[in-house]
Amino acid sequence: MQNVNLPAIRACRPPWNKGRIVGQKKPLLPKHVWAIRVRLELAERHRDLALFNLAIDSKLRGCDLVKLKVADVFAAGIVKERASVIQSKTNKPVRFEISEGTRKSIATWLDDPLMIGSEHLWPGRFHERLHISTRQYARLVREWVKSIGLDPTSYGTHSMRRTKVAYIYRKTGNLRAVQLLLGHTKMDSTVRYLGVEMEDALTIAEAIEI
């Protein structure tokens, strides 16, 4: 009798994303930003407040945000109004503004005893780790959004990156400005990142008369 090779039968594993919301994470609304800021201020969590504020202003990816050094944002005894870093993903520079409120929170954090002698802006807790990890940053973001009653599965580190540019786009409709602020090399990437739909495009077009 001829032997027939049958495919191996493997146990069916549940998908890794079962029960999770995948895809683009929502940007925070201005009311969410202020609610989180107030809670961090009241709790006197100086590092978290500085990290949260700079994440919103810088619009950096998590991998670049956690690697920031003190010298990137601080010079001549003051926090810079503008800064520039090289993006890990594209190896190209991107500039960002540091608002007054963010500068104040960074200055307060730099005066913290934990920052004595630290080269990195967000130092790690262990000697072998120079700065916090992207996983630690993601846990903090989940904690922040949960603290104001938001669903943590709908938000993530990219929510922080998208928050300010989403607001800028809603206010101005200026995709080119958003592209430059995000450090995207192609406009298509910006359109996909913001989730710009035809309805948005038509709304912008209708508001302009020639």
ABEGO torsion letter per residue (X at the ends): XBBBBBBBBBBBBBBAABGBBBEBBBBBBAAAAAAAAAAAAAAGBAAAAAAAAAAAAAGBBAAAAAABBAAAABBGGBBBABBBBBBAAAGBBBBBBBBAAAAAAAAAAAABAAABGBABABBBABAABABBBAAAAAAAAAAAAAAAGBBAAABBAAAAAAAAAAAAAAAAGBAAAAAAAAGBABAAAAAAAAGBBAAAAAAAAAABBX
